[in-house]
Amino acid sequence: MATLGEIMRDPSKTSKEDIENFEGIVRILKEFKENAKPYESISLDSGRNISEISQRVYQENLILSAIIEAFVFKKEYKFNELNTWVFNYVDKDFIWDVSVPYYRMCIAKLCKLQLLNETKENEEDNNPHYTITDKGMDSLREQIFSNLAQSSLYNYQASKMNEQSISINKSIKRITWGALITAIVSAVISLLALTFTIFR
């Protein structure tokens, strides 16, 4: 089997096995293109930047951590009691940015992961009871969501610093071009002054 470099230099060295491998690669790329269709509309121009996405991940992990941490003190909470705990646990400037549906989604996520149990008295009950499961107690003991919140905060801060450094680099580039133009203009003026002095 020839290397890619050898085939590029001399296509006649291409074996049947090489052609089959190339066809396999083309097939994989076609399959990937088909599988990637749901992501075609997602790009840097889609309105969400890296900093916003990392902030959202940090928010979610902090809320999940706050909800789970409440069960250190009690085995059972009503929805309104759990809200009181979370809103007191999390920084006010941070929590006011979180919508009610998003907050409810976080609780639903913990229920879906079987870390919490939800009990409603009836279908219209807007103040259900929540209890922590054994799996939830394990995640609490291991501080899983607390660690996730810390690492996602680090990622969020890193993305903000990255954006700032890109902005600084752009400013430095503009300043460098300005300095270069100034140096060229100074050199031309010096040359003209020198020429004027010599031929005067």
N, C-alpha and C positions, 0 to 999 in steps of 0.2 A: 504494500500500500504506500503510495507516494504522499509526501507532505504537501501542504497547501502551497508553499513556496515553490516546490519543484513543479507542481501542476501549473502554476502561474507562469513560470519560465518556459515550460515545455508541455502544452496540453496533451501531447501524444502519450505522455506517461500515465494518463488517467486510466485506472483499471475499472473493471465492472463493479468491483466492491466500492470504489470511490464514488462512482455514479449513484449506486444504491444509497450510500451514506448521504450524499447531497440531496437526493430525493426525499430521504427521511427527514432531513433538516427543513426542507421546504414544506413538507407535510405538517411538521410540528409548528412551524411559523404560521401556516394557514389556520390550524386549529386554535392557536393562541389568539389570532386576530378575531376568530369567531367568538371565543370565550371572553375576549376583552371588550366586546360591544357595550355591556352595561357601563363601562368606565370611559367611553368615548367623549362624553360631555364634560368629564372632570378634567380640568386643566388649571394652570395658574391664573387664567383669565376668568375662572368660574365664580369669582367673588370672594373666595376664602383663601387666605394666605396661611403659611405654615404656622405663624404665631397664633392666629385665631383658632386653628385646629388644635394646637397643643394646649391652648388655654381651655378649650372645651373639654379635652381629655382630663386636664388637671381638675377642672370644676367637678366633673362627674366622679372622679376618684375621691375627691375630698368629701363630697356629699355622701357617697357610699360608705366611706370611712366614718363620717359623723353619725350616720344612721346605725351602723353596727356598734360603734362605741357606746351608744345609749344603753345597750343591753349589758354593760358592765354593772350598772346600778339596779336594773329591774329586769325581770324575765318577761314582762308583758307591758305593752303600751297601747293606749288608744291613739288613733291617728293624730288628734290635736295635741296630745302630750308629746308624741314623737316629734312633731313640728316644733314645739317649744324648745325641746332639747337641741335639735339641729340648728335652729335659728340663734340660739344662745352659744352654741359650740363654734359656729363658723363666723368669720369676720363679716360685719354688717355690710360694708362696702361691696363685699364679694357676693353675699347671698341675695341682695336686691337685684342683681343682674340675672338671677335664675328664675325662669318662668315656672308657674305652678304645674303645667303639664310635664315639663322636663323633670321637676322634682318628683312628681308622681311616677314618672317612668323609672327613676332611680329605685324607688321602693319596689315597683313591679319587677324590676330586674333582679333584686335580691330575693324576691319570692320565686321568680322563675328559676333562679340558681339553687333553690331549696335551702337558702340560708335563713329565710324568715317564713313564717306561716301567717296568712291573713284569714281572719274569721269575721264574717259579717252576720249581723242578726237577721237581716233581710236584704233583698236586692237593692233597695233604695238607701241602705245604710251608708252615710257619708263619713262615718267616724268608726271604721272597723278596728278590731283588735289585732295587734301584731305580737307574735312570740318568736323567739329565736330557736332555731333547730340545733341539733347536735353538730351538724355540718357548719352552721353559722358560728357556734361556740368555738369550733376548731379554727375557723378563719379569724375569729377575734383573738384567740390565744396566740396564733401565729402572726398577728398584726399584718395580714395580707393587704387589706385596703389602705391601712396607714402607710405601709411601705410603697404601695402603688401611688398614693397621693404625693409622697415625698419625691419619688423618682419622676413623676409627671410634672411636679413643680420645677424640678431641676431642668427637665427638657423644655418646659415653657420659658424659663428664664434664659436658657441657652439659645432658644430660637429668637427671643427678643434681642439678646446680645449680638446674635448673628446678623439680624436686620440692621442693628445700629452700626456694626462694623462694615457692612456693605455700604451704608449711607456715608460713613466716614471715608471709606475707600474712594467713593465717587467724588467726595469733596476734595480729597487729596489729589485725585487725578486732575480735577479742574484747576486746583492751585498749581500743580506741576506744569500743566499746559500754559497757565498764565505766566509762571516764572520763566518757562522756556521762551515764550514769545517776547517777554521783557528782555531776556538775555540776548535774543537775536536782534531786537530793535536797538539795544545798547551797543551791540557789536557793530551794526550798520552805521549808527551815529558816530561811533569812535572812528570807524574806517573813513567815513566822509570827512570828519574833523581832521584826521591825519592827512588825507589826500589834499584837503583845502590848505593845510599848513605847508605841505611840501611844495605845492604848485603855486603858492601865493607870491 
